[in-house]
């Protein structure tokens, strides 16, 4: 039982923020909460922007978006140029299928603003 008490006390000491760091720890928790709230909307927005651009540019047999539009995660990739109360703004290149893998230049640049909830 004594080992358990010592271990508990040691863990409590490690978990307590150092003086002056409690503000940044709280800010980190707030950033994590914000990311957890916005991540699903961002993923929906990326999917909608990519699919809309493919449709507008003639379909996948004629046009393919830049690889940044296939990235996943909370960052949104390098194609996400703005994220605010207006929504998610994506700007990305595209071209004939395989253009990026072959090292060819893009033929179009698409810019799409998606709503903050990622649905329109």
Secondary structure as GFF3:
##gff-version 3
##sequence-region A 1 120
A	DSSP	alpha_helix	2	15	.	.	.	ID=ss1
A	DSSP	alpha_helix	22	56	.	.	.	ID=ss2
A	DSSP	beta_strand	64	65	.	.	.	ID=ss3
A	DSSP	three_ten_helix	67	70	.	.	.	ID=ss4
A	DSSP	beta_strand	80	84	.	.	.	ID=ss5
A	DSSP	beta_strand	87	95	.	.	.	ID=ss6
A	DSSP	beta_strand	108	114	.	.	.	ID=ss7
###
